[in-house]
Every structure is written in C-alpha cells, then in structure tokens.
Amino acid sequence: MGNPNLIVYVREACHLCQEMVALLQQYQQKVAFNLEIVDIDDDPKLAQQYNELIPVLIGSNNEQTKICHYRFDIAALDAYFNKIR
C-alpha cells in the first residue's frame, strides 16, 4: 500500500510552521510517511483558504482530512494513523 501522505501548509517566516515541520520530521523516525511542505503564499486559493490557520496538517490519502493546525498535535496524528491503517 505504501506510506501515508501528509501535507503541511506553511508560510515563510512563520515560527509555528517551522516548529511543526521540525516535529513532523522527528516523528518520521518513529512512523514512516511521506511529507509534502506547501507554502500557501505560492497559491492564492490556498492563501485564502488557510490564511489564519497555518500551519495546517492534512492527511492526503483518499480524502483530505485536517489533522491539526497551529500546533503539532501528536495525539491527533496518532489517531489519524490508527484510523487509516
């Protein structure tokens, strides 16, 4: 089946975004998943959709499921992985 795919929507010079990406990269040492980092300012539609919510972590397998936003939520991510496996 392959590794699950996650997308984290970020913005440049966002300390919460940098923190979430770093924590996700640490988490990848425990659980295998693909991580795509997308700057919302590169896409006006994404900027409008997620402007005040970033960083936003989305599970992108089949349907796009919002896992958490603002801060990394390990319990929410664990629950997401348990649900999709």
N, C-alpha and C positions, 0 to 999 in steps of 0.2 A: 504493500500500500504506500510506502514512503513516509517521510517525515511530515508532520503537520506544518502548515504555512501560517505564519503570523505577520501582520503588518503593523508597524508603529508609525503613526502620523506625528511629525515633529515640525519644528520651525527653528531656523538658525538662531543662535544666541538665546536659547531657552534652557535655563539650568534644570528645570524639571524634566525636559526632554532628554538632556544629556544623562541625567541620573537614571531615567527609565531604561534607556538604551544600555547603559553600563550594567544595570541589574539583570536585564534580559540576557546579555552576553554571559554573565556569570551563571545564570540559570541554565543556559545551553550546555554547560558542563555536566549538569545533572540529567537533563531531558533533551533528547535530540529533536530539534525543529528548525525549520527554515525561517529566517527573519529578514523581512524587507523593510528598510527605513525610507520613508517617503516624506519629503519636505512639502508641506501643504502650500507654501508660497509659490511653488512651481506650477500649481494648478488652481485657477480662480474658483472652480467649483468646490474643490477640497477646502480651500481657504474659507469659503463662505460656510461650508458645512461644519467644519471643525474649529473655526477661529478661536473661540473661547474655551474649548475643551482640551486642547493639546497639553501634554501628549495623550494620544488615544491608542490603545492596543486593540487590534481587531484580529479575530481568528478568521482566516480566509478560505478554509476548506468548505466546499459546498456553499453554505450561506455565510454572509459576513456577520459575525457575532461580535458585538462590542464586549470586550473582557473587562477593561478598566480604563479610566482616564485620570489625569492629573498626577497620580502617584502609582507606582508599581504595586499591585495587589497580588501577592503570591497565592493567597487562598483562592482568589477568583481564577487565577491561571491554572492552579491545580484542579479546580472544579471543571474548568473548560476541558483540560486534557482527559480527565476521567470520563466526561460526557461523550467525547468524540472517539474514544478507544473501545 
